[in-house]
């Protein structure tokens, strides 16, 4: 049986890096994310721990960053507009659409996603 793969949003990546007990079961799974998520992660880690640590973690997750097409961007934009009242981030909408297209769950602690299909909500 293969390894289960999830799309890790920035929240999920940060929780894994920080060693959150809630995310311990996700340290041995397949990861897909984007460079946009890594940008957010790097920023958060840079502010908290400095550049050397932020760079190290960015580089560690870089091999898991999926590329995405212009069509994916357009679908994410339409998805975000369809749920405008939830005030979802652009980056999360992009990740969610990539997860759907990849037929994997979107791993997040963002409560705005918890009731959507194909979401693994962990707080």
C-alpha angles and dihedrals in degrees: 000000000000130000116272112244127208135185104242115212118204092267091056093046091050093049091052092048092048091049097243113186090222090061099043092104090058097060093087101047135094115273133212121175137140136249087250089062090046089052090056091044093049091050093051093046093044091055093047104035109011136251102297093057093041091051092048093052093043090054091046093057098036094093088062095055110115122211117232136204133237087251090057090053090052092049091049090051092052091046091051091049091050089059097034094142090063091061093221118186120252091236093051092048090052091049093048092053091048089051092051092048090049092048092236134119122268106233113211147139091211106120091207088073101040097099097044123104119264094021126132102201114197123169 
